[in-house]
Amino acid sequence: MKKAVALKYNAEVDNAPKLITKGEREIAEKIIKVAKEHGIPIFEDPYLVSILYKLDFYEEIPEEVYEAVAAILATVYKAVRKT
């Protein structure tokens, strides 16, 4: 079953990235479509999604995935700087 999550992080106000939306099947497809339409990078990691999907909306990510999410954020920041 297709699942998707979206995170938000503002280093000036947040202690850690927060889950802002999640969904399965059609909702997952809609999340991905909206991300693509807005140029938001998409990363596929079923293990990470399975952990993040358990979070409540606006809950900070658990410490166990800090390293994985930090690697994704570093990639995003590098891509943004290039544009």
N, C-alpha and C positions, 0 to 999 in steps of 0.2 A: 504494500500500500504506500503510495506517494505521500510524503509529509514534507512540510516546509515551515521554517521559522524565520523571523526577522529580528535582528538585534539593533539597538541604538546605544551609542556611547558618546558622551560629551565629557572629555577629560577635565573640563573646568568645574563641572557640577556632579558628576557621577563617580562613585567609588569603583564601579565595574560596569561592563555592558549589561543592558537589561533586555529582556524579551519584550518585544512590542506587539508581535502578532504570531499566530501559528495556525496551521490548518492541515487537513487531510484531503486527499482526492481533489475535488473541484476547487476547494478553497486553496489548497497548496498550489494548484496550477494558476489560480488568480494572483496569489502572492508573487509567484515567479514572473508572471506576465507584467504585473505592475512594476516590479523591480527592473525588468528589462526595459520597459517604456521610459523609466526615469534614469537609466544608465547606472543602476546600482549593481555592483558586482555580485555574482552568484557563485557560491561554493557548494559542492556536493560532498557531504560526509555523513553517511547514514548513522555511524556511531555517535557523532557529535549531535546530530539532530535528535536521536533517540534520548539523549540526556537532556537537551534543551527543551524538548517537547513536554517534559514533565513539569516545567516551571509554570508558575502563574504569570499572568500579564504584569509587566513592569517589575518583575522579580529579577534581582541581579543574578548573573550566572554563578554557578558554584566554582569554588577554587580549583576543583579537579580538572576543569576545562580552560582555565586561564591561559595556559601555554598554547593550546590549540587555537583559541580565539585570538590571542595576541598575534600569532603568526598570520592569521587571516587579516586582521586589522593592519598589520605592517604591509601586507601586499596591497590592500586597498589604499593606504596612505601613499605608497610609492606610485601607484597608478594615477592617483589624483594629482600628485605633484608633476607628473609628466604631461598632464593636459592643460 
